[in-house]
Amino acid sequence: MGIGGAGMSGLALLLAELGYEVSGCDMSHTSYVDKVLKEEIAVVLGHGKAHMDKFLPELLVYSSAIPEENEEIAAAKERGIAVAKRGEVLSWIFDSRFGIGVAGTHGKTTTSSMIALILEQAGLHPTLAIGGELCDIGVNAKLGDGPYMVAELDESDGSFEKFHPNIAVVTNADWDHVNHYPTFESVLEAFGRFTSNPKDGGLLVLCGEDAGLGKIMASGPLPREAVTYGWGMGWTWGAFNVRHNHGGGASFSIAHRGVHIDDMELSVSGDHNILNALAACAVAHTLGIPFTMIRKTLKEFKGAKRRLQHLGQINGVEVYDDYGHHPREIAATLSAIGRMFPEKRLLVAFQPHRFTRTQALYRDFASVLSTADTVFLLPVYQADEEPIEGVSSALINTILNEKGYLKSVMCGSLEEAAFELEKQCLPGDIILTIGAGDISNVGEMFMEKARAEVVHA
């Protein structure tokens, strides 16, 4: 249930490759549904107890986005059919292999993608379960015949605590998923438990620059051996002499245990991706992969879809799309674009994701968005939530206006946002669509409309 999502579709593909008969359902047809249909996995739209008769499952696996009182889940339980969440089933596969688990509030997809590509290029044939599609490999999940499994571990519902990695990477610990974690302290407690989860002899790879992880490390001795990464020479793995390239990419020097070992270039942009690359270096080095292979692979790494992804250029306007849905993620993306194109005007179309997150963080959203030249605000993408009275994108707009930021435009739909972008953009501008919902459609609509006008001109 929920097979149209990135994580659930990936699990469905893995189970099918393992030889199980798999079927699925979701409320809407997504690009991920197309991928599972190609593998002859049966998919129906909607949720309903009639699916129990149609497919006669022995196990019902459901996304944490689906409430447990859903009639399909209830019907399965009434019939004595085993029921499990995605994370639980994925952990069964993961724990049977040499598991490399990547956790953290931000950066999980890119970091796990970097690690996966290095292992793939090194001929280690890893099994993959990643929350986004790798541009370099073209899939978000696959069954490998090697001993390693690289998985992005989701903290949103606490399911990451079910995993027991051989190598556990934690990129950061921030307050998000406020419907599950009422306070920042509850987030830190969950990540603290996760760092106790590696298998015997397991390794922790932790970002030393992150304030949340700093609190966990300062609270007492870690239960497992840990390597750290960050800026400078003081961490196990460090980056210095950092240079951000005009138009994209970065270069930097790498230190291992305080000794300069090599220089590296990345095609992806931003400080956050340099830190992600350091985490990937730490994992690959632990597995004995030659640094020449690590460096070559990371230079060629194109990123994951919807992570500052370049959609195209039309009429002198560059269009980018990003999955960022937390103020810290948006700040990192805006900083990266600012370094790529310091002289260009930036137009940002933002779609808040979830009413609970908007309610908790709207002031922070306004603060980071105010660094753009113009902001186009779309309605909140509700995901599986019910609307909360008084919570809407207007909260962000109000704070922007109170701060004297007058270049914000409220848009009632994706189509209206594409229209407003076309009306206000100029040759040489950068357009960024950002959010975890269906905001990426705005960039596609903008380019299609511009192409059509060129044809008819």
Solvent accessible surface area in square Angstrom, and as a share of the most:
residue,aa,sasa,rsa
1,M,12,0.06
2,G,9,0.08
3,I,6,0.03
4,G,4,0.04
5,G,31,0.30
6,A,24,0.19
7,G,20,0.19
8,M,16,0.07
9,S,1,0.01
10,G,3,0.03
11,L,4,0.02
12,A,6,0.05
13,L,18,0.09
14,L,0,0.00
15,L,26,0.13
16,A,32,0.25
17,E,89,0.40
18,L,64,0.32
19,G,66,0.64
20,Y,140,0.53
21,E,179,0.80
22,V,28,0.16
23,S,42,0.27
24,G,8,0.08
25,C,4,0.02
26,D,22,0.12
27,M,131,0.59
28,S,62,0.40
29,H,98,0.44
30,T,45,0.26
31,S,74,0.48
32,Y,45,0.17
33,V,1,0.01
34,D,63,0.33
35,K,55,0.23
36,V,0,0.00
37,L,76,0.38
38,K,160,0.68
39,E,105,0.47
40,E,163,0.73
41,I,6,0.03
42,A,50,0.38
43,V,29,0.17
44,V,34,0.19
45,L,106,0.53
46,G,19,0.18
47,H,46,0.21
48,G,12,0.12
49,K,118,0.50
50,A,70,0.54
51,H,22,0.10
52,M,4,0.02
53,D,88,0.46
54,K,126,0.54
55,F,56,0.23
56,L,133,0.66
57,P,32,0.20
58,E,161,0.72
59,L,64,0.32
60,L,12,0.06
61,V,20,0.12
62,Y,10,0.04
63,S,19,0.12
64,S,47,0.30
65,A,40,0.31
66,I,16,0.08
67,P,70,0.44
68,E,88,0.39
69,E,143,0.64
70,N,28,0.15
71,E,90,0.40
72,E,4,0.02
73,I,0,0.00
74,A,37,0.28
75,A,9,0.07
76,A,0,0.00
77,K,105,0.45
78,E,147,0.66
79,R,121,0.44
80,G,69,0.66
81,I,28,0.14
82,A,56,0.44
83,V,40,0.23
84,A,6,0.05
85,K,57,0.24
86,R,37,0.13
87,G,4,0.04
88,E,56,0.25
89,V,3,0.02
90,L,1,0.00
91,S,7,0.04
92,W,131,0.46
93,I,14,0.07
94,F,0,0.00
95,D,45,0.23
96,S,82,0.53
97,R,58,0.21
98,F,69,0.29
99,G,0,0.00
100,I,0,0.00
101,G,0,0.00
102,V,0,0.00
103,A,0,0.00
104,G,0,0.00
105,T,8,0.05
106,H,16,0.07
107,G,29,0.28
108,K,22,0.09
109,T,5,0.03
110,T,12,0.07
111,T,0,0.00
112,S,0,0.00
113,S,0,0.00
114,M,0,0.00
115,I,1,0.01
116,A,0,0.00
117,L,6,0.03
118,I,0,0.00
119,L,0,0.00
120,E,51,0.23
121,Q,89,0.40
122,A,33,0.26
123,G,41,0.40
124,L,52,0.26
125,H,96,0.43
126,P,0,0.00
127,T,0,0.00
128,L,0,0.00
129,A,3,0.02
130,I,3,0.01
131,G,22,0.22
132,G,1,0.01
133,E,14,0.06
134,L,0,0.00
135,C,48,0.29
136,D,44,0.23
137,I,45,0.23
138,G,32,0.31
139,V,48,0.28
140,N,1,0.01
141,A,3,0.03
142,K,43,0.18
143,L,49,0.24
144,G,11,0.10
145,D,127,0.66
146,G,16,0.16
147,P,83,0.52
148,Y,35,0.13
149,M,0,0.00
150,V,0,0.00
151,A,0,0.00
152,E,23,0.10
153,L,1,0.01
154,D,45,0.23
155,E,3,0.01
156,S,26,0.17
157,D,31,0.16
158,G,16,0.16
159,S,8,0.05
160,F,0,0.00
161,E,45,0.20
162,K,93,0.39
163,F,3,0.01
164,H,76,0.34
165,P,0,0.00
166,N,31,0.16
167,I,3,0.01
168,A,0,0.00
169,V,0,0.00
170,V,0,0.00
171,T,7,0.04
172,N,14,0.07
173,A,1,0.01
174,D,27,0.14
175,W,69,0.24
176,D,2,0.01
177,H,29,0.13
178,V,23,0.13
179,N,88,0.45
180,H,84,0.37
181,Y,10,0.04
182,P,99,0.62
183,T,63,0.37
184,F,54,0.23
185,E,102,0.46
186,S,25,0.16
187,V,2,0.01
188,L,24,0.12
189,E,103,0.46
190,A,0,0.00
191,F,0,0.00
192,G,23,0.23
193,R,124,0.45
194,F,0,0.00
195,T,2,0.01
196,S,58,0.38
197,N,25,0.13
198,P,3,0.02
199,K,56,0.24
200,D,133,0.69
201,G,83,0.80
202,G,4,0.04
203,L,17,0.08
204,L,0,0.00
205,V,0,0.00
206,L,1,0.00
207,C,6,0.03
208,G,11,0.11
209,E,72,0.32
210,D,5,0.02
211,A,77,0.60
212,G,2,0.02
213,L,1,0.01
214,G,28,0.27
215,K,110,0.47
216,I,17,0.09
217,M,48,0.22
218,A,89,0.69
219,S,96,0.62
220,G,32,0.31
221,P,138,0.87
222,L,45,0.22
223,P,64,0.40
224,R,68,0.25
225,E,119,0.53
226,A,36,0.28
227,V,12,0.07
228,T,24,0.14
229,Y,2,0.01
230,G,0,0.00
231,W,83,0.29
232,G,24,0.23
233,M,86,0.39
234,G,75,0.72
235,W,76,0.27
236,T,17,0.10
237,W,4,0.01
238,G,0,0.00
239,A,2,0.01
240,F,48,0.20
241,N,89,0.45
242,V,50,0.29
243,R,121,0.44
244,H,50,0.22
245,N,61,0.31
246,H,123,0.55
247,G,39,0.37
248,G,21,0.20
249,G,3,0.03
250,A,1,0.00
251,S,16,0.10
252,F,0,0.00
253,S,5,0.03
254,I,0,0.00
255,A,1,0.01
256,H,35,0.15
257,R,155,0.57
258,G,34,0.32
259,V,95,0.54
260,H,92,0.41
261,I,73,0.37
262,D,34,0.17
263,D,70,0.36
264,M,3,0.01
265,E,86,0.39
266,L,6,0.03
267,S,66,0.42
268,V,23,0.13
269,S,8,0.05
270,G,2,0.02
271,D,47,0.24
272,H,60,0.27
273,N,12,0.06
274,I,0,0.00
275,L,30,0.15
276,N,10,0.05
277,A,0,0.00
278,L,0,0.00
279,A,0,0.00
280,A,0,0.00
281,C,0,0.00
282,A,1,0.01
283,V,0,0.00
284,A,1,0.01
285,H,84,0.37
286,T,68,0.39
287,L,33,0.16
288,G,60,0.58
289,I,11,0.05
290,P,86,0.54
291,F,39,0.16
292,T,87,0.51
293,M,60,0.27
294,I,0,0.00
295,R,85,0.31
296,K,114,0.48
297,T,2,0.01
298,L,0,0.00
299,K,97,0.41
300,E,80,0.36
301,F,1,0.00
302,K,142,0.60
303,G,4,0.04
304,A,1,0.01
305,K,82,0.35
306,R,41,0.15
307,R,62,0.23
308,L,27,0.13
309,Q,48,0.21
310,H,90,0.40
311,L,39,0.19
312,G,17,0.16
313,Q,107,0.48
314,I,23,0.12
315,N,86,0.44
316,G,29,0.28
317,V,3,0.02
318,E,31,0.14
319,V,0,0.00
320,Y,17,0.06
321,D,1,0.01
322,D,11,0.06
323,Y,79,0.30
324,G,5,0.04
325,H,21,0.10
326,H,11,0.05
327,P,10,0.06
328,R,99,0.36
329,E,30,0.14
330,I,0,0.00
331,A,41,0.32
332,A,28,0.22
333,T,6,0.04
334,L,15,0.07
335,S,51,0.33
336,A,1,0.01
337,I,4,0.02
338,G,36,0.34
339,R,98,0.36
340,M,11,0.05
341,F,22,0.09
342,P,93,0.58
343,E,112,0.50
344,K,68,0.29
345,R,79,0.29
346,L,18,0.09
347,L,0,0.00
348,V,0,0.00
349,A,0,0.00
350,F,0,0.00
351,Q,9,0.04
352,P,0,0.00
353,H,25,0.11
354,R,34,0.12
355,F,20,0.08
356,T,30,0.18
357,R,3,0.01
358,T,0,0.00
359,Q,88,0.39
360,A,42,0.33
361,L,11,0.06
362,Y,46,0.17
363,R,143,0.52
364,D,69,0.36
365,F,1,0.00
366,A,0,0.00
367,S,56,0.36
368,V,28,0.16
369,L,0,0.00
370,S,38,0.25
371,T,104,0.61
372,A,5,0.04
373,D,55,0.28
374,T,7,0.04
375,V,0,0.00
376,F,0,0.00
377,L,0,0.00
378,L,2,0.01
379,P,61,0.39
380,V,19,0.11
381,Y,82,0.31
382,Q,78,0.35
383,A,38,0.30
384,D,68,0.35
385,E,20,0.09
386,E,137,0.61
387,P,84,0.53
388,I,50,0.26
389,E,174,0.78
390,G,62,0.59
391,V,12,0.07
392,S,48,0.31
393,S,2,0.01
394,A,45,0.35
395,L,46,0.23
396,I,0,0.00
397,N,27,0.14
398,T,68,0.39
399,I,10,0.05
400,L,0,0.00
401,N,65,0.33
402,E,125,0.56
403,K,123,0.52
404,G,53,0.51
405,Y,29,0.11
406,L,144,0.72
407,K,122,0.52
408,S,22,0.14
409,V,32,0.18
410,M,83,0.37
411,C,5,0.03
412,G,54,0.52
413,S,42,0.27
414,L,29,0.14
415,E,108,0.48
416,E,68,0.31
417,A,0,0.00
418,A,5,0.04
419,F,101,0.42
420,E,23,0.10
421,L,0,0.00
422,E,41,0.19
423,K,126,0.54
424,Q,63,0.28
425,C,22,0.13
426,L,105,0.52
427,P,107,0.67
428,G,30,0.29
429,D,6,0.03
430,I,1,0.01
431,I,0,0.00
432,L,0,0.00
433,T,0,0.00
434,I,0,0.00
435,G,0,0.00
436,A,14,0.11
437,G,16,0.15
438,D,52,0.27
439,I,0,0.00
440,S,27,0.17
441,N,64,0.33
442,V,0,0.00
443,G,0,0.00
444,E,72,0.32
445,M,53,0.24
446,F,4,0.02
447,M,4,0.02
448,E,106,0.48
449,K,80,0.34
450,A,4,0.03
451,R,114,0.42
452,A,45,0.35
453,E,86,0.38
454,V,83,0.48
455,V,118,0.68
456,H,153,0.68
457,A,120,0.93
